[in-house]
């Protein structure tokens, strides 16, 4: 899904050898950076959510360990 937010110019400093290889390989630096940032930010959001909800997940797991699942008697396998 492509975001339609207005793009903004930025200045970056890159190692010269990486810049040369990327350009010679026709790699779109803006697109590559956006995709990498999206992946990194998504992972950070996931880790934050896990940290914020750890106690609730542990409580739910303890409940299932002690009481089982509501569907335990209904399973056919």
C-alpha positions in Angstrom: 0.0 0.0 0.0 1.5 3.3 -1.1 1.2 6.3 1.2 0.1 9.5 -0.5 1.7 11.8 2.1 3.7 14.6 0.4 7.3 13.8 0.1 9.9 16.1 1.6 13.5 16.6 0.5 16.2 15.5 2.9 20.0 15.7 3.0 21.9 12.5 3.8 25.5 11.4 4.0 26.4 8.0 2.6 29.6 6.1 2.2 30.9 6.8 -1.3 31.4 3.2 -2.2 27.8 2.4 -1.4 26.4 5.3 -3.2 28.5 4.4 -6.3 27.3 0.8 -6.3 23.7 1.8 -5.7 23.7 4.2 -8.6 25.5 1.8 -10.9 22.8 -0.8 -10.1 20.0 1.7 -10.7 18.7 1.4 -7.2 16.2 4.1 -6.3 17.7 5.5 -3.0 14.5 7.3 -1.9 12.3 4.2 -2.4 14.9 2.0 -0.7 15.1 4.3 2.3 11.4 4.6 2.6 10.9 0.8 2.4 13.7 0.2 5.0 12.3 2.8 7.3 8.8 1.4 7.1 10.1 -2.1 8.0 12.2 -0.8 10.9 9.3 1.3 12.2 6.9 -1.5 11.9 9.2 -3.8 13.9 9.7 -1.0 16.6 5.9 -0.7 16.8 5.5 -4.4 17.3 8.2 -4.5 20.0 6.5 -1.6 21.8 3.1 -3.3 21.6 4.6 -6.5 23.0 6.3 -4.7 25.9 3.1 -2.7 26.7 0.9 -5.8 26.6 3.3 -8.4 28.1 1.4 -8.6 31.4 -2.0 -9.1 29.7 -0.5 -11.9 27.5 1.1 -13.6 30.4 -2.1 -13.4 32.4 -4.1 -14.9 29.4 -1.5 -17.7 29.1 -1.7 -18.5 32.8 -5.5 -18.7 32.6 -5.3 -21.1 29.7 -2.7 -23.2 31.5 -4.9 -23.4 34.6 -8.3 -23.7 33.0 -7.7 -24.8 29.4 -9.5 -23.5 26.3 -13.3 -23.2 26.1 -13.1 -25.4 23.0 -11.1 -28.2 24.5 -14.1 -30.5 24.8 -15.3 -29.7 21.3 -12.2 -30.6 19.3 -12.4 -33.6 17.0 -8.6 -34.1 16.6 
